[in-house]
Amino acid sequence: MSLPTLQNHGTPASARALGEFLRAHRERLSPQTARLPTGHRRRTPGLRREEVAQLCGVSPTWYTWIEQGRPVSASAQALARIATVLHLSRAERAYLFELAAQRDPAESGSAGVDVPAALANTVQLLEAPAYVLDRQWNALVWNRLATDLFAGWLDSAHDRNLLRFTFTSPAARTLIVDWETRARRLAAEFRADSIRHLNDAPVRMLIDSLTAASDDFARFWTSQEVFEREGGQRDFLHPRHGLLVCEQITLKPAHRDDLKLVVLARR
């Protein structure tokens, strides 16, 4: 097995943190848990580096270097094998990939159009317009008040994508007060939100279709602006209710990073 190549990935501090994290979890994993023979008395707690490397199918030198915090190129697939061998929990696995600045290859498989029953029920119980978005910002679940507020999007048989509604529906330009500012910010928020998934086919197709369908989206997207998705005041000029001033709150459910719960509380 050839030796790994040293590359400058991440900062020295993050490389050290990654190495310390892996070493700590290697040392706390027993041979019995890893289904290895205990053999004679071990000089170090947990598994040996060579054992982890063998179980992961990687070079012992590569694994030693990564634990030492050296700037080794670590692929997402190799990190996934390490996470499995070390029996990392969901939270520990997510932390590992954040440290390595890599995307977990299992992440796309965990996402789906299903909404946990408790979350769907909560949306219906809220006494404010509320809806759940998926990774492409399609509305999956919404309540009666959201249907009433978002005429042209959540009522009747419309496309459920928030970006398509905002940029291609004439109703959105009338409903959303100061549409230009809000739409520009929405495109910048989606760029930040989708950065780890820009090469996924559904995200790429959405961006391409919006660029073709809306000159405004194309203009905002090529500006390369990036904004964190924030709450705050949202004003709507409703065709029946007049001016509505709301406070937007966006929450992420535990264990479902692909979903967002958006609530618009009346001020």
VENZIGI-V315123 format. One record per pair of residues at least 12 apart in sequence whose ideal C-beta (glycine too) atoms are under 8 Angstrom apart, sorted by the first residue. I is the first residue (numbers start at 1). GAP is how many residues later the second one is. Records with the same first field share a line. If there is no record, write none. Layout:
# VENZIGI-V315123
I=GAP  GAP
This chain:
# VENZIGI-V315123
1=58
2=57
3=56  58  59
4=55  57  58  61  68  69
5=68
6=59  64  65  66  67
7=64  65  66
8=63
9=62  63  64  65  91  92
10=61  90  91
12=57  59
14=85  86  87
15=51  54  55  56  57
16=53
17=52  82
18=48  51  56  78  81  82
19=47  48  49  50  51
20=49
21=74  75  78
22=44  45  60  64  74
23=44
25=61  63  67
26=20  21  23  26  41  60
27=17  18  19  20
28=17  18
29=17  18  57  58
30=16
31=16  20
33=54
34=13  17  21  51  53
36=15
49=14  15  18
52=30  33  34
55=30
56=22  25  26  29
57=24
58=20  23  24
63=19
74=26  28
75=27
76=21  26  27  28  29
77=28
79=17  18  21  23  25
80=24  25  26
82=14
83=13
90=165
103=93  94
107=150
108=89  92
110=148
111=23  24  145  146  147
112=146
113=21  25  27
115=17  25  26  144
116=137  140
119=13  22  134  137  140  142
120=12  21
122=139
123=18  19  20  138
124=19  20
126=17  19  137
127=18
128=17  118  135  136  137  138
129=13  14  16  17  19  20  21  117  134  135
130=12  13  15  16  131  132  133  134
131=12  15  23  130  131
132=127  128  129  130
133=29  126  127  129
134=124  125
135=59  62  65  67  68  123
136=25  66  67  70
137=24  25  26  53  56
138=22  23  24
139=14  15  21  22  23
140=20  119
142=12
146=118
149=87  89  95  115
150=15  25
151=20  24  87  88
152=13  17  18  19  20  23
153=12  16  18  19
161=45
162=24
163=23  24  27  43  47  54
164=45  46  49
166=16  17  20
167=16  43  46  47  49  50
168=42  45  46
174=63  65
175=61  62  63  64
176=59  60  61
177=58  59  60  66
178=57
180=36
182=52
183=33  34  37
184=36  39  41
185=42
187=30  33  34  38
188=32  35  37  38  39
189=38  39  40  41
191=30  33  34  35
192=34  35  36  37
193=36
207=14
229=21  31
230=20
231=16  17  18  19
232=15  16
233=12  13  14  15  34
234=12  13  14  30
244=22
245=21  22
246=18  19  20  21
247=17  18  19  20
248=14  15  16
249=13  14  15  16
250=12  13
251=12
